[in-house]
């Protein structure tokens, strides 16, 4: 009987987390957009704030999930490349792009 009670508790907690995972996701996205300050992250923060005030936040979060994952992947890739601190010789001596200037502001 103790195992069945433990099983019921674990099942209840896991179902609760699965049902409320979108709230945790929104909180993590807000934290990420505040931690990494740039204009590209500001777009993410505005999107998360919009999702929080949306009347059907759960459905809206699910509908925006795939584009948001793509956007996050692009941001992480750009920040990784920018974080390499390459010299002008390694970059081929080109002018810095407007895109990189936006990322650093």
N, C-alpha and C positions, 0 to 999 in steps of 0.2 A: 504493500500500500504506500510506503514511503516513496518508492520509485515512481509510482503513478502520480503522486502529488508533485514530486519534482518535475516529472514530465509535463504535467499540466502548467506549472509555473513557467518552465522554459518555453513551452508552446505559446502561452499568453504573452510573454515578453517579446518573443520573436515576431508574433503577429502584430503587436503594438508597434514595434520598430519598423516593420515592413509597411504598415499602414501610414506611418508618419514620416517616412524617409524623405519625402519632398520638403518637409520643414527643415530637416537637418541639412539637406542639400542647399536650400536657400541661405541658411546661416553660414555654411562653409563658403558659398560663393561671395557673400557679403564680406566675410573675413578676408578672403583672397583679394578681392578688389580694393579693400582698404590697405592691405599689407603691401601690395605691389602698386605703387602710385604711378599712373600714367593716364593719358587720354584713352587709350585702348581699354584699360581697366575701368575707366569711368563709364564707358558704354555698358560693361558688364554690371556695374553697380546700378545704373539706371534700369536695366532690364530686371534685375532682382527686386528692386523697389516696386517696379510696376507689377511684378508677379505677386508681391506681398499684398498689394492693395486690390488686386483683382478679386472679384466676388467668388469665382470658381478657381481658386489658386491651384488646387490639385490637378484639375484637368488642364489648366494653362501650363503648369510645370511640365506635365507629360507631353504636351504638344510642342514645347520649346526645347525638349531634352536633346534631341539629335543635333539640331543646329548649334546648341550651346556646347555640346561635347566637341563638335568640329571647331568652333570658335576658341574654346579653351585649349585644344590641341595646337592650333595655330599660334596662340599667345605663348604657350610654353616653348614651342619650337623657336619662335622669334627671340624670346628672352634667353634661351640657351645659346643661340648663335651670337646674340649681342653680348652675352656674358663671357665669350671666349677672349675678349680684349685683343683682337687681331690688330696688327700694325698696318700702316698704309702699304708697305711692301707686300705683306701677305694678302691684302685685299686687291692688289693689282694697281694701286695708285689712283683709283677712281675717286671722284667726289663722293662725299657722304650723301646718302639718299635722304629724301624728305621723310621717308617711312621711318628710318632709324632716328631721325631728329624728333619725330613725334613720339617715338617709344621712350625717349630719354627725358621728355618734359614732364 
